[in-house]
Amino acid sequence: MIKIPPYLKKGDTIAITCPAGYMAKEKAQACIETLQQWGYIVLVGKTLGSDSANYFSATDEQRLNELQAMLDDTCLQAILCGRGGYGISRIIDQLDFKVFRKKPKWIIGFSDITLLHAHIFSTCKIASIHAPMAAAFNDGGAGNEYVLSLKKMLIGKKNRYSCAINKLNQQGVAEGELVGGNLTLLAHSIGTPSAFKTANKLLFIEDIGEYIYGIDRMFYQLKRSGKLNNLAGLIIGGFTDMKDTERPFGKTVYEAINDIVQPYSYPVCFNFPVRHGTENVALKVGGSYQLRVGKKEVVLVEK
């Protein structure tokens, strides 16, 4: 049974940390101000806008210690990761979830944060939120439907999402717990305690900046490891900034994925609004959802 952390109310505290890549503090200012306007107290960690001179927001030890302190702080109701990038893999096995298991809070983020979602789901059986991070609030983004879907989720309102049909869709209706995230991190987690068990689950996937052949290879890794077997349904999100080799792969990224998933009988939808980009809805990892892939519409609704 998946444990759902308490939903937020005005006056609750959301902490912001950067457990992976570096982020300048000014790029999170709109996010901080918006969360305050929503009625929350915002605690900003030292890893946001740190004086780090390299890719990471801080040393492994500093990032680990800050995230650990926030996991252990029972006065916090949510932790928003400022950005993803790369870095969770370097600290995940040193994190202690003993206090977090007893008093869970919402962990929010996507991209590299996928590994944190997967680890929490797999080892703690606690739900979390795959959602826009701090940069999504910039340039008026705080008012768009995708950031507002996070606002709704934090207070316990159930979101209903729809998207246009795609010629590659496989029709059907499915229900189950929702798991997934960034394909690179899903493939990266296979063989570790963090890996999702996917049987009877609704699996969602997105990625950015990969070669088409790399996506093909990672999907074959999911297939060969059994992660595509016995799914309830499959949700294919956006694949942003894809690259091709000088000698072309010969198929689009969706065509490559379709070749691999077509033999399965469960419903599959393509181009769902979860991605690196504006169209990135909040999804509850571990939440119970129904997926309907029809002739005229695709609908994902939280139960």
VEXLUM-64278 format. One record per residue: x, y, z of N, C-alpha, C in turn. Coordinates in steps of 0.02 Angstrom, whole numbers, padded with zeros to 5 digits, always signed. Layout:
XYZXYZXYZ/...
***
This chain:
+00042-00060+00000+00000+00000+00000+00044+00063+00000/+00032+00106-00048+00072+00167-00053+00046+00220-00004/+00092+00249+00034+00074+00301+00083+00074+00369+00049/+00021+00407+00059+00015+00474+00030+00032+00526+00083/+00084+00567+00072+00100+00619+00122+00042+00667+00131/+00040+00702+00188-00014+00751+00199-00013+00806+00147/-00072+00825+00124-00076+00881+00077-00063+00946+00115/-00047+00999+00078-00025+01062+00108-00084+01108+00123/-00074+01150+00172-00121+01204+00187-00081+01268+00194/-00115+01325+00191-00080+01389+00196-00043+01393+00262/+00018+01420+00257+00061+01424+00316+00110+01367+00322/+00101+01315+00281+00150+01260+00280+00215+01283+00247/+00268+01243+00258+00334+01262+00233+00357+01216+00178/+00380+01247+00123+00411+01211+00067+00485+01230+00065/+00529+01181+00066+00601+01194+00061+00623+01185-00011/+00670+01225-00033+00699+01218-00100+00772+01199-00093/+00791+01145-00128+00860+01122-00127+00880+01103-00198/+00944+01101-00211+00970+01079-00276+01015+01018-00263/+00986+00958-00263+01025+00899-00246+01067+00871-00303/+01066+00906-00360+01104+00882-00419+01142+00940-00450/+01117+00967-00507+01153+01020-00542+01145+01088-00511/+01190+01134-00531+01191+01202-00505+01133+01243-00533/+01107+01288-00492+01057+01336-00514+01070+01404-00481/+01071+01457-00521+01078+01524-00493+01016+01543-00455/+01024+01578-00399+00967+01593-00356+00916+01637-00391/+00940+01684-00434+00893+01729-00467+00845+01691-00514/+00867+01633-00538+00824+01594-00582+00768+01559-00544/+00773+01559-00478+00721+01529-00436+00678+01582-00400/+00693+01646-00413+00659+01699-00376+00584+01700-00390/+00565+01692-00453+00493+01691-00470+00458+01633-00436/+00492+01577-00432+00464+01518-00398+00454+01532-00324/+00505+01560-00292+00500+01576-00221+00442+01624-00207/+00438+01676-00247+00384+01726-00238+00316+01696-00251/+00310+01653-00300+00245+01622-00315+00223+01575-00260/+00269+01535-00234+00251+01490-00178+00228+01530-00117/+00260+01588-00107+00239+01631-00052+00169+01659-00065/+00155+01677-00128+00089+01702-00146+00036+01648-00138/+00057+01586-00148+00010+01530-00137-00005+01519-00063/+00033+01551-00021+00019+01547+00051+00069+01506+00091/+00125+01488+00060+00174+01446+00093+00234+01485+00118/+00265+01460+00170+00330+01484+00193+00382+01448+00151/+00432+01483+00127+00484+01453+00085+00551+01454+00121/+00580+01396+00128+00647+01390+00157+00696+01375+00101/+00745+01417+00091+00793+01409+00036+00858+01378+00061/+00876+01322+00032+00938+01288+00051+01000+01323+00024/+01056+01308+00053+01119+01339+00032+01143+01314-00036/+01116+01257-00059+01137+01231-00125+01107+01271-00182/+01056+01311-00170+01028+01354-00221+01070+01418-00224/+01100+01432-00282+01141+01491-00290+01206+01488-00250/+01232+01428-00242+01295+01420-00204+01354+01449-00243/+01412+01447-00213+01473+01472-00246+01510+01415-00281/+01474+01361-00298+01505+01305-00332+01538+01327-00397/+01596+01299-00412+01633+01318-00472+01627+01267-00528/+01589+01213-00514+01582+01161-00566+01508+01146-00580/+01496+01091-00613+01428+01073-00636+01378+01066-00578/+01401+01038-00523+01356+01022-00468+01341+01084-00425/+01285+01081-00390+01265+01138-00348+01311+01144-00287/+01344+01090-00269+01389+01088-00211+01424+01020-00213/+01467+01008-00164+01499+00942-00161+01448+00888-00146/+01466+00826-00159+01420+00771-00143+01400+00774-00069/+01449+00785-00027+01435+00787+00046+01387+00843+00064/+01397+00902+00035+01353+00959+00050+01282+00947+00024/+01277+00920-00035+01210+00906-00063+01175+00852-00023/+01213+00801-00005+01185+00747+00036+01162+00773+00104/+01203+00812+00137+01186+00837+00204+01125+00882+00202/+01120+00925+00151+01062+00970+00148+00998+00931+00135/+01000+00885+00088+00939+00845+00074+00922+00803+00134/+00971+00774+00167+00958+00734+00226+00925+00775+00281/+00951+00835+00293+00922+00878+00345+00849+00895+00329/+00835+00906+00265+00766+00922+00245+00720+00861+00252/+00745+00802+00235+00706+00742+00244+00689+00730+00317/+00736+00748+00360+00728+00736+00432+00689+00791+00468/+00681+00848+00436+00648+00906+00468+00573+00897+00467/+00544+00882+00525+00472+00868+00529+00430+00932+00526/+00462+00989+00523+00426+01053+00515+00415+01071+00442/+00444+01032+00396+00434+01043+00325+00378+00999+00299/+00339+01026+00252+00285+00987+00222+00300+00965+00151/+00350+00997+00119+00368+00979+00051+00439+01001+00036/+00471+00965-00010+00538+00983-00035+00534+00989-00110/+00547+01049-00135+00548+01061-00207+00620+01063-00230/+00637+01019-00276+00705+01019-00304+00709+01074-00356/+00759+01118-00348+00765+01176-00392+00774+01158-00464/+00816+01108-00477+00828+01084-00545+00854+01013-00542/+00859+00982-00601+00885+00914-00604+00957+00915-00628/+00968+00889-00688+01036+00885-00715+01065+00817-00703/+01112+00813-00657+01142+00749-00638+01172+00756-00568/+01163+00704-00528+01194+00705-00461+01161+00662-00409/+01096+00646-00417+01062+00605-00366+01095+00537-00359/+01117+00508-00415+01148+00441-00413+01208+00439-00366/+01242+00495-00359+01303+00498-00320+01290+00499-00245/+01228+00514-00224+01214+00520-00153+01156+00476-00129/+01120+00444-00175+01058+00409-00156+01069+00355-00104/+01124+00318-00109+01135+00262-00063+01157+00284+00006/+01175+00347+00014+01195+00372+00080+01137+00405+00118/+01081+00414+00084+01024+00446+00117+00990+00398+00165/+00969+00424+00221+00934+00386+00273+00861+00408+00274/+00815+00362+00261+00744+00380+00257+00705+00359+00319/+00739+00346+00373+00706+00322+00434+00653+00372+00459/+00672+00435+00467+00624+00486+00490+00572+00499+00437/+00593+00502+00374+00548+00516+00319+00493+00463+00314/+00509+00400+00326+00458+00347+00324+00404+00359+00376/+00425+00382+00435+00378+00392+00490+00334+00454+00479/+00365+00506+00449+00328+00568+00436+00346+00593+00366/+00313+00564+00315+00331+00582+00246+00307+00651+00227/+00340+00679+00177+00322+00744+00148+00328+00738+00073/+00302+00786+00037+00304+00783-00036+00373+00801-00063/+00400+00758-00104+00461+00771-00142+00440+00790-00213/+00463+00847-00238+00439+00874-00302+00498+00884-00350/+00490+00863-00412+00541+00875-00463+00535+00825-00519/+00578+00831-00569+00580+00782-00624+00651+00778-00651/+00660+00748-00709+00726+00739-00739+00769+00695-00694/+00826+00719-00670+00869+00679-00627+00834+00659-00562/+00784+00697-00543+00746+00683-00481+00705+00619-00489/+00698+00595-00551+00665+00530-00563+00694+00476-00518/+00760+00476-00510+00792+00424-00470+00770+00429-00397/+00761+00489-00372+00737+00498-00303+00665+00474-00297/+00623+00491-00346+00554+00466-00346+00553+00390-00345/+00593+00360-00389+00594+00287-00395+00617+00254-00330/+00669+00283-00300+00696+00255-00239+00646+00259-00181/+00613+00317-00176+00563+00326-00123+00504+00278-00133/+00482+00271-00195+00426+00226-00209+00447+00154-00194/+00505+00134-00218+00526+00064-00215+00547+00042-00145/+00578+00086-00107+00605+00066-00042+00563+00090+00017/+00524+00143+00007+00484+00171+00062+00409+00163+00051/+00388+00148-00010+00317+00143-00027+00280+00209-00011/+00311+00265-00031+00282+00331-00019+00275+00367-00085/+00219+00402-00095+00207+00439-00157+00246+00503-00159/+00259+00528-00219+00294+00591-00229+00266+00624-00292/+00293+00682-00310+00263+00721-00365+00315+00735-00419/+00304+00707-00478+00344+00722-00538+00313+00784-00568/+00349+00840-00567+00317+00904-00584+00369+00956-00603/+00345+01013-00631+00390+01068-00647+00431+01090-00587/+00492+01113-00601+00536+01137-00547+00542+01213-00552/+00591+01241-00519+00593+01314-00508+00593+01355-00572/+00630+01335-00623+00635+01375-00684+00569+01380-00721/+00523+01333-00710+00459+01334-00744+00416+01394-00724/+00432+01426-00667+00393+01483-00643+00414+01548-00677/+00469+01548-00713+00495+01609-00745+00455+01629-00806/+00462+01693-00825+00432+01719-00887+00357+01707-00891/+00323+01717-00835+00251+01709-00833+00227+01638-00825/+00273+01591-00820+00254+01521-00815+00215+01503-00753/+00220+01544-00701+00184+01530-00639+00109+01528-00648/+00084+01558-00702+00012+01560-00713-00012+01509-00764/+00033+01469-00793+00008+01422-00844-00022+01360-00812/-00058+01322-00852-00096+01264-00826-00050+01209-00799/+00011+01207-00822+00057+01154-00801+00083+01166-00731/+00105+01228-00717+00126+01245-00650+00066+01244-00602/+00009+01267-00627-00051+01267-00584-00075+01196-00568/-00057+01147-00610-00074+01078-00594-00036+01055-00532/+00024+01081-00522+00062+01068-00461+00027+01100-00401/+00005+01161-00410-00030+01196-00356-00090+01156-00333/-00129+01130-00381-00188+01090-00364-00168+01026-00328/-00117+00994-00352-00096+00930-00323-00073+00938-00251/-00038+00993-00237-00013+01004-00169-00068+01009-00117/-00126+01033-00137-00182+01040-00090-00231+00982-00093/-00215+00932-00134-00256+00871-00134-00310+00869-00187/-00311+00917-00233-00361+00915-00287-00337+00866-00340/-00383+00830-00370-00365+00779-00419-00366+00810-00489/-00312+00801-00525-00306+00828-00592-00333+00779-00644/-00360+00807-00697-00382+00767-00755-00347+00796-00816/-00311+00755-00852-00273+00778-00910-00298+00745-00974/-00293+00782-01028-00310+00753-01093-00258+00777-01144/-00252+00739-01198-00208+00760-01252-00235+00734-01318/-00211+00761-01371-00235+00743-01438-00215+00671-01454/-00253+00641-01499-00236+00573-01520-00174+00574-01564/-00142+00517-01568-00082+00508-01609-00092+00444-01649/-00070+00444-01711-00081+00386-01754-00048+00322-01729/+00001+00329-01685+00036+00271-01658+00003+00244-01594/-00047+00279-01567-00080+00257-01506-00109+00187-01512/-00109+00151-01456-00143+00087-01451-00201+00096-01402/-00261+00088-01427-00321+00104-01389-00334+00055-01332/-00370+00080-01282-00389+00039-01226-00398+00079-01163/-00420+00046-01110-00430+00077-01044-00390+00037-00993/-00355+00072-00950-00314+00038-00899-00314+00078-00835/-00307+00042-00780-00302+00074-00714-00242+00045-00677/-00212+00086-00635-00157+00062-00594-00119+00119-00562/-00070+00101-00521-00026+00151-00492+00019+00178-00547/+00032+00244-00543+00072+00277-00594+00145+00281-00571/+00190+00259-00614+00262+00263-00600+00297+00286-00663/+00359+00309-00656+00397+00327-00715+00437+00390-00707/+00453+00421-00765+00493+00482-00766+00541+00481-00824/+00601+00505-00812+00651+00512-00864+00679+00444-00885/+00678+00430-00950+00698+00365-00975+00770+00348-00956/+00815+00396-00963+00885+00384-00947+00893+00360-00875/+00856+00391-00829+00861+00373-00759+00826+00307-00745/+00771+00293-00781+00737+00228-00772+00784+00171-00793/+00817+00180-00851+00864+00129-00873+00923+00123-00826/+00946+00181-00801+01003+00185-00756+00990+00148-00690/+00927+00146-00669+00910+00117-00604+00903+00041-00606/+00897+00012-00665+00887-00060-00671+00945-00097-00638/+00929-00146-00598+00980-00185-00562+00998-00155-00495/+00964-00101-00476+00976-00069-00410+00913-00072-00368/+00918-00059-00303+00859-00059-00260+00809-00005-00279/+00830+00045-00317+00787+00101-00335+00738+00085-00391/+00751+00033-00430+00712+00020-00490+00638+00007-00475/+00595+00038-00516+00523+00026-00510+00507-00047-00527/+00462-00077-00489+00429-00138-00512+00369-00115-00553/+00365-00136-00615+00317-00105-00661+00256-00148-00676/+00253-00210-00653+00195-00253-00668+00131-00222-00642/+00081-00218-00685+00014-00191-00669+00016-00115-00655/+00069-00082-00675+00075-00010-00666+00062+00027-00731/+00043+00090-00724+00044+00136-00781+00112+00169-00781/+00149+00160-00835+00217+00185-00839+00220+00245-00886/+00248+00301-00862+00257+00360-00906+00331+00374-00915/+00349+00399-00975+00419+00407-00993+00429+00470-01035/+00484+00506-01022+00505+00564-01062+00580+00569-01061/+00609+00612-01104+00681+00622-01102+00701+00684-01142/+00765+00701-01138+00790+00761-01172+00862+00749-01195/+00878+00779-01253+00947+00785-01274+00983+00720-01292/+00946+00668-01309+00976+00604-01326+00977+00593-01401/+01020+00550-01423+01017+00526-01492+00959+00476-01498/+00929+00474-01557+00873+00428-01568+00896+00356-01554/+00956+00338-01576+00979+00270-01563+00986+00256-01489/+01002+00309-01450+01008+00301-01377+00941+00286-01345/+00888+00320-01369+00820+00306-01344+00801+00234-01362/+00816+00214-01423+00803+00146-01446+00838+00096-01400/+00901+00109-01385+00940+00064-01343+00911+00060-01272/+00892+00117-01244+00865+00116-01176+00797+00081-01173/+00757+00088-01226+00693+00052-01227+00705-00023-01232/+00755-00043-01269+00771-00114-01271+00796-00138-01203/+00829-00095-01166+00850-00113-01097+00788-00124-01054/+00738-00080-01060+00675-00090-01023+00643-00156-01043/+00642-00169-01109+00610-00230-01133+00648-00292-01109/+00713-00293-01117+00753-00352-01099+00752-00366-01024/+00744-00314-00984+00742-00323-00911+00672-00338-00885/+00623-00341-00931+00555-00359-00912+00512-00301-00889/+00538-00239-00893+00501-00181-00868+00441-00163-00912/+00439-00187-00974+00382-00174-01018+00330-00230-01016/+00347-00286-00984+00300-00342-00979+00246-00326-00927/+00186-00346-00941+00131-00344-00892+00115-00275-00866/+00131-00223-00905+00108-00156-00886+00032-00152-00891/+00003-00107-00852-00068-00091-00862-00075-00047-00923/-00028+00000-00931-00030+00046-00988+00035+00085-00991/+00048+00116-01049+00110+00152-01060+00096+00222-01087/+00126+00272-01056+00117+00342-01074+00184+00370-01098/+00186+00387-01162+00247+00413-01191+00241+00489-01195/+00284+00524-01158+00282+00596-01157+00326+00627-01212/+00353+00685-01198+00393+00720-01247+00466+00698-01246/+00497+00699-01305+00568+00686-01311+00599+00749-01343/+00625+00791-01300+00646+00858-01318+00718+00860-01344/+00730+00902-01394+00797+00913-01420+00832+00847-01439/+00796+00806-01475+00825+00743-01499+00879+00756-01551/+00928+00713-01554+00982+00718-01603+00985+00655-01645/+01010+00662-01705+01019+00605-01748+01092+00601-01769/+01114+00543-01789+01182+00532-01811+01191+00556-01883/+01254+00565-01903+01268+00588-01970+01237+00542-02022/+01242+00478-02010+01204+00430-02051+01139+00417-02013/+01082+00439-02039+01020+00441-02000+00999+00374-01973/+00967+00376-01915+00940+00315-01885+00886+00285-01929/+00849+00329-01963+00800+00306-02011+00728+00308-01987/+00719+00326-01924+00651+00331-01896+00649+00389-01847/+00589+00416-01837+00581+00465-01784+00585+00429-01717/+00593+00468-01663+00597+00437-01597+00533+00400-01580/+00475+00427-01598+00412+00393-01584+00405+00329-01625/+00428+00331-01687+00425+00270-01729+00470+00215-01700/+00528+00235-01676+00574+00186-01645+00543+00155-01583/+00512+00197-01541+00479+00171-01481+00421+00126-01500/+00382+00147-01549+00323+00108-01570+00343+00038-01593/+00398+00032-01629+00421-00033-01652+00431-00081-01594/+00453-00054-01538+00468-00096-01479+00405-00113-01440/+00358-00065-01434+00300-00075-01390+00239-00102-01427/+00240-00102-01493+00181-00123-01531+00158-00194-01515/+00203-00241-01502+00179-00309-01488+00140-00317-01423/+00144-00269-01379+00109-00275-01315+00036-00256-01323/-00008-00287-01283-00080-00278-01293-00110-00221-01251/-00071-00191-01205-00098-00139-01163-00103-00073-01201/-00145-00026-01175-00151+00039-01208-00086+00079-01204/-00071+00115-01258-00012+00157-01263-00032+00223-01293/-00010+00279-01262-00022+00344-01293+00044+00380-01303/+00047+00418-01357+00107+00456-01374+00093+00531-01368/+00146+00568-01353+00144+00641-01350+00102+00668-01293/+00104+00633-01237+00070+00657-01176+00109+00717-01148/+00075+00766-01117+00109+00827-01094+00150+00818-01030/+00201+00777-01035+00252+00772-00983+00318+00771-01019/+00361+00821-01004+00422+00830-01043+00466+00884-01013/+00526+00889-01041+00570+00946-01027+00545+01004-01071/+00508+01049-01042+00477+01103-01080+00416+01128-01043/+00381+01174-01073+00323+01204-01040+00269+01153-01025/+00255+01111-01073+00199+01063-01066+00220+01004-01021/+00218+01016-00956+00242+00966-00908+00195+00965-00848/+00145+00922-00851+00096+00921-00797+00122+00885-00735/+00093+00901-00679+00110+00867-00616+00079+00798-00615/+00119+00748-00600+00095+00679-00595+00116+00650-00528/+00070+00615-00496+00083+00586-00430+00113+00517-00439/+00177+00510-00426+00210+00445-00429+00184+00403-00371/+00151+00347-00388+00120+00306-00336+00046+00319-00330/+00021+00370-00365-00051+00384-00364-00089+00335-00407/-00153+00328-00393-00196+00283-00431-00231+00321-00487/-00222+00298-00549-00248+00333-00607-00285+00286-00654/-00328+00316-00696-00358+00280-00752-00335+00313-00817/-00313+00273-00863-00292+00296-00930-00342+00271-00981/-00369+00317-01021-00415+00299-01075-00385+00325-01141/-00368+00279-01184-00341+00296-01250-00395+00278-01301/-00429+00329-01326-00485+00318-01371-00471+00342-01442/-00522+00338-01483-00516+00359-01553-00510+00435-01559/-00542+00471-01513-00546+00544-01519-00509+00581-01464/-00491+00547-01411-00460+00582-01354-00421+00533-01311/-00370+00560-01277-00333+00523-01226-00344+00559-01160/-00363+00522-01109-00377+00552-01044-00340+00513-00989/-00308+00550-00944-00278+00521-00885-00309+00556-00825/-00342+00518-00782-00377+00549-00725-00356+00513-00661/-00343+00553-00610-00326+00524-00545-00389+00500-00511/-00385+00441-00482-00444+00411-00450-00448+00431-00376/
***
